[in-house]
């Protein structure tokens, strides 16, 4: 199986113009069904030294799920999005066909003990706003809360047309609404699904269901879809 055969290349000409991108975002072929971006944190050296300089590395990692890979991050993300303890292979495939995935940090971590720096996050948020101008998501689910403070820092210290409600950054449940003219995006921050600090998928599923109640129904094929598919 071609590990990126379920990935759309519709936006690649625009992605290629972003010099800060190390790895192309995964864009599922049904992305327009949800307009949801899953924002990961970073990628780690796995010992095979194949990711550095490989523009398709993120796409290959997500594509492995279609071959039956049970990586904890993908699996826990699926649990959250479906509010389900044991998503099937078919359900998992449908999720990744229906979202965009990209990692905020575009520097390869040397190991899982290596952590992104503030500079990594600042660089990532700057690039993030270029990426979303291309794919135009309405919802962004951020895997990990560590970068939230640097998003606030970036918006406070850079000239930008993006508007936000400052009080949202201080609330316990991190749901950040950003607007730029007619463009609106909701960022939902959840604990990182690696489970390193404990991961209660039901808690985060409830937050997402309360914030974006239609998303689960779309991913479970329970809601009629109106519009074109990428």
C-alpha positions in Angstrom: 0.0 0.0 0.0 1.2 3.5 -0.8 1.3 5.1 2.7 0.2 8.5 1.4 -2.4 7.4 -1.1 -5.2 8.8 1.1 -3.6 12.2 1.3 -4.7 15.1 -1.0 -2.0 17.2 -2.8 -4.5 19.9 -3.6 -2.6 22.6 -1.5 0.9 21.4 -2.2 1.8 24.3 -4.6 1.0 26.7 -1.8 2.7 24.7 0.9 5.9 24.6 -1.3 6.1 28.4 -1.0 6.4 28.3 2.8 10.1 28.1 3.5 9.6 27.4 7.2 7.9 24.1 6.5 10.1 21.0 7.0 7.3 18.5 6.5 4.2 18.8 4.3 0.9 18.7 6.2 -1.3 15.6 5.9 -4.5 16.6 4.2 -7.1 13.9 4.1 -9.0 13.5 0.8 -12.3 14.2 2.6 -10.9 17.2 4.6 -13.7 19.5 3.4 -16.2 17.3 5.4 -14.9 18.6 8.7 -12.5 21.5 8.0 -10.7 20.3 11.1 -7.0 20.6 11.6 -5.3 18.3 14.1 -2.2 20.2 15.4 0.4 17.9 16.8 3.4 19.0 18.7 6.6 17.6 17.2 8.3 14.6 15.5 11.0 12.5 17.1 14.0 10.7 15.7 13.1 7.0 15.7 16.6 5.6 15.1 16.3 5.0 11.4 17.2 8.6 10.5 14.7 8.8 7.6 12.7 11.8 8.7 15.3 14.6 8.4 15.0 16.2 5.0 12.1 14.0 4.0 9.3 16.4 3.1 6.7 13.6 3.2 7.7 12.4 6.7 4.5 13.6 8.4 2.3 12.1 5.7 4.1 8.8 5.9 3.6 8.6 9.7 -0.1 9.3 9.4 -0.4 7.0 6.4 0.9 4.1 8.5 -2.4 4.1 10.4 -4.1 2.9 7.2 -1.8 -0.1 7.2 -2.9 -1.0 10.7 -0.3 0.8 12.8 -1.6 1.3 16.4 0.5 4.2 17.4 -0.7 5.6 20.7 -1.0 9.2 19.5 -3.3 8.3 16.5 -5.2 5.8 18.6 -5.9 8.1 21.5 -6.8 10.9 19.1 -9.4 8.6 17.5 -10.8 7.7 20.9 -11.3 11.4 21.6 -12.9 12.3 18.3 -15.3 9.4 18.4 -15.9 9.2 22.2 -15.2 5.5 21.8 -12.7 3.2 23.7 -12.0 0.9 20.7 -12.3 2.6 17.3 -12.3 0.2 14.4 -9.7 0.3 11.7 -12.4 1.6 9.3 -13.4 4.3 11.7 -9.8 5.3 12.2 -9.2 5.4 8.4 -12.3 7.7 8.0 -11.0 10.1 10.6 -7.6 10.6 8.9 -9.3 10.9 5.5 -11.4 13.7 7.0 -8.8 15.9 8.7 -5.6 17.8 8.1 -2.7 17.0 10.4 0.4 19.1 11.0 3.0 19.4 13.7 3.6 22.8 15.2 7.4 22.2 15.8 9.2 21.8 12.5 12.5 20.7 14.1 13.1 17.0 14.6 13.4 16.1 18.3 16.5 14.0 19.1 14.5 11.7 21.5 11.2 11.7 23.4 13.1 13.3 26.3 13.9 16.3 24.1 11.4 19.1 24.5 10.5 22.0 22.2 11.8 25.4 23.3 10.0 28.7 23.4 11.7 29.6 20.1 10.4 26.3 18.6 6.9 27.3 19.6 7.2 30.9 18.4 8.5 29.7 15.1 5.7 27.2 14.8 2.9 29.6 15.6 4.2 32.0 13.0 4.2 29.2 10.4 0.8 28.0 11.7 -0.9 31.2 10.6 0.5 30.8 7.1 -0.7 27.2 6.9 -4.2 28.0 8.0 -4.5 30.8 5.5 -4.1 28.0 2.9 -6.3 25.2 4.3 -8.9 27.4 6.0 -9.9 25.2 8.9 -12.8 26.1 11.1 -11.7 24.0 14.0 -8.2 23.2 15.3 -7.6 20.5 17.9 -4.3 21.1 19.5 -2.6 18.0 20.9 -0.8 19.2 24.1 -1.3 22.4 26.1 2.4 23.4 26.4 2.3 25.7 23.4 -0.8 27.7 24.4 1.1 30.4 26.4 3.4 31.0 23.4 0.4 31.5 21.2 -0.6 34.3 23.5 2.9 35.6 23.4 3.1 35.5 19.6 -0.2 37.4 19.3 0.8 40.0 21.9 4.2 40.6 20.3 3.7 40.5 16.6 1.7 42.7 14.3 -1.2 40.7 13.2 -4.8 41.1 12.0 -5.9 38.1 14.2 -8.3 39.1 17.0 -8.7 37.1 20.2 -10.4 37.3 23.6 -7.6 37.6 26.1 -9.6 36.1 29.0 -9.9 32.7 27.1 -6.1 32.2 27.6 -6.6 32.2 31.4 -9.5 29.7 31.5 -8.9 26.2 32.7 -10.5 24.7 29.6 -8.4 26.1 26.8 -10.7 27.0 23.9 -9.4 29.9 22.0 -11.4 31.7 19.3 -9.5 33.7 16.7 -11.0 35.9 14.0 -9.5 37.7 11.0 -12.1 39.6 9.0 -14.5 36.9 8.0 -12.2 34.0 8.9 -12.9 32.4 12.2 -11.1 29.4 13.8 -11.6 27.7 17.2 -8.6 26.1 18.8 -9.3 23.4 21.4 -6.3 22.5 23.5 -6.3 19.0 25.0 -3.7 17.0 27.0 -1.2 15.3 24.7 -2.5 11.9 23.6 1.0 10.3 24.2 -0.4 9.7 27.7 2.9 10.8 29.4 0.9 12.9 31.9 -2.1 10.6 32.0 -4.7 10.8 29.3 -8.5 10.6 30.0 -10.0 10.4 26.5 -13.5 10.8 27.9 -12.7 14.2 29.4 -11.4 15.6 26.2 -14.1 14.0 24.1 -16.6 15.8 26.3 -14.9 19.1 25.8 -14.8 18.7 22.0 -18.4 17.4 21.8 -19.6 20.4 23.9 -17.6 22.8 21.7 -18.1 21.2 18.2 -21.1 18.9 18.6 -21.4 18.1 14.9 -17.9 16.8 14.5 -18.4 13.3 16.0 -21.6 12.7 14.0 -19.8 13.6 10.8 -16.9 11.2 11.6 -19.3 8.5 12.5 -21.3 9.0 9.3 -24.4 9.9 11.2 -24.9 13.4 9.8 -25.7 14.3 6.1 -22.9 16.2 4.5 -23.5 19.2 2.3 -20.7 20.5 0.1 -17.8 19.2 -2.1 -15.1 16.7 -1.0 -11.5 17.6 -1.6 
